[in-house]
């Protein structure tokens, strides 16, 4: 959870980066479960953000998401991350079927000057709950994925960020003539996360 200064309801930059990166891990799990990328029985129920959430029990996927969120947190703390995109692709053809775009807005005053912004954990949790509910309800209006799928994650960083050896350069994995659905956003008053 967020590390705090003495003043109540002030989230530090590290705490804010932790909230955003942790959120992405839960959002990724929710998308993988709700879109049927992995079998239902490979997920276990936990409670997070005041909601029942499902987390993958597949060791490879868990490791991938853990490493991913650690790297995202590092880039967030440095103010170098602009966007994270989760793509769902056909396992057979690698055609991109869905793109989940998470835009990041970093407050430069926070990164450069250490300025604190106030926002209660309760407010942040309500905003995150709204996004998680929208992800879960997406199965009612998105078409069924009726073929085996895989996923990948793209990170859009500042150009001066060295690429970790476990990451590779990628094309943007765009969808021709996409239909777009805008979901809610949340703001920690440090970084804003919108999908």
C-alpha positions as CSV (number, residue, x, y, z in Angstrom):
1,X,0.0,0.0,0.0
2,X,1.0,3.6,-0.2
3,X,3.8,4.8,2.1
4,X,2.8,7.9,3.9
5,X,4.3,11.1,5.3
6,X,3.1,12.3,8.8
7,X,0.2,14.2,7.3
8,X,-2.9,12.1,6.8
9,X,-4.0,11.3,3.2
10,X,-0.9,12.5,1.4
11,X,0.4,9.9,-0.9
12,X,4.2,10.0,-1.6
13,X,5.5,9.5,-5.1
14,X,6.7,6.0,-4.2
15,X,3.2,5.2,-2.8
16,X,1.5,6.7,-5.9
17,X,3.7,4.7,-8.3
18,X,3.0,1.6,-6.2
19,X,-0.8,2.2,-6.4
20,X,-0.7,2.6,-10.1
21,X,1.6,-0.4,-10.8
22,X,-0.4,-2.6,-8.4
23,X,-3.6,-1.5,-10.0
24,X,-2.2,-2.5,-13.4
25,X,-1.4,-6.0,-12.1
26,X,-5.0,-6.5,-10.9
27,X,-6.5,-4.9,-14.0
28,X,-4.4,-7.3,-16.2
29,X,-5.6,-10.3,-14.2
30,X,-9.2,-9.0,-14.5
31,X,-8.9,-8.6,-18.3
32,X,-7.3,-12.1,-18.7
33,X,-10.1,-13.7,-16.6
34,X,-13.1,-11.7,-18.0
35,X,-11.9,-12.1,-21.6
36,X,-11.3,-15.9,-21.2
37,X,-7.6,-15.8,-22.2
38,X,-6.9,-18.4,-19.5
39,X,-9.4,-21.0,-18.1
40,X,-11.6,-20.0,-15.3
41,X,-10.2,-22.7,-13.0
42,X,-6.7,-21.2,-13.2
43,X,-7.8,-18.1,-11.2
44,X,-8.3,-17.8,-7.4
45,X,-10.6,-15.3,-5.7
46,X,-9.1,-12.6,-3.5
47,X,-10.6,-9.3,-2.1
48,X,-8.9,-6.1,-3.3
49,X,-10.2,-2.5,-3.6
50,X,-13.3,-3.7,-1.7
51,X,-14.2,-6.0,-4.6
52,X,-13.9,-9.7,-5.2
53,X,-11.0,-10.1,-7.7
54,X,-9.6,-13.1,-9.5
55,X,-5.8,-13.7,-9.8
56,X,-4.1,-16.1,-12.0
57,X,-2.5,-19.1,-10.3
58,X,-0.4,-20.0,-13.4
59,X,3.2,-19.5,-12.2
60,X,4.4,-18.2,-15.6
61,X,1.7,-15.6,-15.8
62,X,2.1,-14.6,-12.1
63,X,5.9,-14.2,-12.6
64,X,5.4,-12.1,-15.8
65,X,2.9,-9.8,-14.1
66,X,5.1,-9.4,-11.0
67,X,8.1,-8.5,-13.0
68,X,6.0,-6.2,-15.2
69,X,4.5,-4.3,-12.3
70,X,8.0,-3.9,-10.7
71,X,9.4,-2.4,-13.9
72,X,6.3,-0.1,-14.3
73,X,6.7,1.1,-10.7
74,X,10.4,2.0,-11.4
75,X,9.4,4.0,-14.6
76,X,6.5,5.7,-12.8
77,X,8.7,6.8,-9.9
78,X,11.1,8.4,-12.4
79,X,8.2,10.0,-14.3
80,X,9.2,8.2,-17.5
81,X,6.1,6.1,-18.3
82,X,3.4,7.6,-20.6
83,X,1.3,4.6,-21.5
84,X,0.9,0.8,-21.0
85,X,-1.0,-1.2,-23.5
86,X,-2.2,-4.8,-23.0
87,X,-2.9,-6.6,-26.2
88,X,-4.9,-9.8,-26.7
89,X,-3.9,-11.7,-29.8
90,X,-4.9,-14.8,-31.6
91,X,-2.5,-17.6,-30.6
92,X,-2.5,-19.1,-34.1
93,X,-2.1,-15.9,-36.2
94,X,-0.9,-13.3,-33.7
95,X,-3.5,-11.0,-35.1
96,X,-4.4,-8.3,-32.5
97,X,-8.0,-8.8,-31.3
98,X,-8.1,-6.3,-28.5
99,X,-6.0,-3.4,-27.2
100,X,-6.4,-2.2,-23.6
101,X,-4.8,1.3,-23.4
102,X,-3.7,2.7,-20.0
103,X,-2.7,6.3,-20.3
104,X,-0.4,7.7,-17.6
105,X,-0.1,11.4,-16.7
106,X,2.7,12.2,-14.4
107,X,2.7,15.5,-12.4
108,X,6.1,17.0,-13.2
109,X,6.0,19.1,-10.0
110,X,5.9,15.8,-8.0
111,X,8.7,14.2,-9.9
112,X,11.0,17.2,-10.2
113,X,10.3,19.1,-7.0
114,X,8.8,16.5,-4.6
115,X,5.6,18.5,-4.2
116,X,2.8,16.6,-2.4
117,X,-0.8,16.5,-3.6
118,X,-3.6,15.4,-1.3
119,X,-6.2,12.8,-2.0
120,X,-7.7,10.2,0.4
121,X,-7.2,6.5,-0.1
122,X,-11.0,6.2,0.0
123,X,-11.4,8.5,-3.0
124,X,-8.7,6.6,-4.9
125,X,-10.3,3.3,-4.1
126,X,-13.8,4.4,-5.3
127,X,-12.2,5.5,-8.6
128,X,-10.4,2.2,-9.0
129,X,-13.5,0.2,-8.1
130,X,-15.4,2.0,-10.9
131,X,-12.7,1.0,-13.4
132,X,-12.6,-2.6,-12.2
133,X,-16.4,-2.9,-12.5
134,X,-16.2,-1.6,-16.0
135,X,-13.6,-4.2,-17.0
136,X,-15.7,-6.9,-15.5
137,X,-18.9,-5.7,-17.3
138,X,-17.0,-5.5,-20.6
139,X,-17.9,-9.1,-21.3
140,X,-21.5,-7.9,-21.9
141,X,-20.7,-5.8,-24.9
142,X,-17.4,-7.0,-26.3
143,X,-17.5,-9.9,-28.8
144,X,-16.6,-13.4,-27.5
145,X,-13.0,-14.4,-28.1
146,X,-13.8,-17.8,-29.7
147,X,-10.2,-18.9,-30.4
148,X,-7.2,-19.6,-28.2
149,X,-5.5,-16.3,-27.3
150,X,-2.3,-14.9,-25.8
151,X,-1.4,-11.5,-24.4
152,X,1.4,-9.1,-24.4
153,X,2.1,-5.7,-22.8
154,X,3.7,-2.7,-24.4
155,X,5.2,0.2,-22.4
156,X,5.5,3.6,-23.9
157,X,8.3,5.5,-22.1
158,X,10.4,8.6,-22.6
159,X,13.0,8.1,-25.4
160,X,15.9,8.4,-22.9
161,X,14.9,5.3,-20.9
162,X,17.2,2.4,-21.4
163,X,15.3,-0.8,-22.5
164,X,15.8,-3.6,-19.9
165,X,17.3,-6.7,-21.4
166,X,14.1,-8.7,-20.8
167,X,12.1,-6.2,-23.0
168,X,12.2,-5.9,-26.7
169,X,11.2,-3.2,-29.2
170,X,7.8,-3.8,-30.7
171,X,5.4,-2.4,-33.3
172,X,2.3,-0.7,-31.7
173,X,0.1,-3.8,-32.4
174,X,-2.7,-1.7,-33.7
175,X,-6.2,-2.8,-34.8
176,X,-7.5,-1.7,-38.2
177,X,-10.7,0.3,-37.9
178,X,-11.1,-0.2,-34.1
179,X,-14.2,0.4,-32.1
180,X,-13.3,2.2,-28.9
181,X,-14.8,2.2,-25.5
182,X,-13.7,4.8,-23.0
183,X,-13.6,3.7,-19.4
184,X,-13.3,5.7,-16.1
185,X,-10.0,7.0,-14.8
186,X,-8.4,7.4,-11.4
187,X,-6.1,10.1,-10.0
188,X,-3.8,9.6,-7.1
189,X,-2.8,13.3,-7.3
190,X,0.6,12.0,-8.3
191,X,0.0,10.1,-11.5
192,X,-3.3,9.8,-13.3
193,X,-4.3,6.5,-14.7
194,X,-7.0,6.3,-17.4
195,X,-8.0,3.4,-19.5
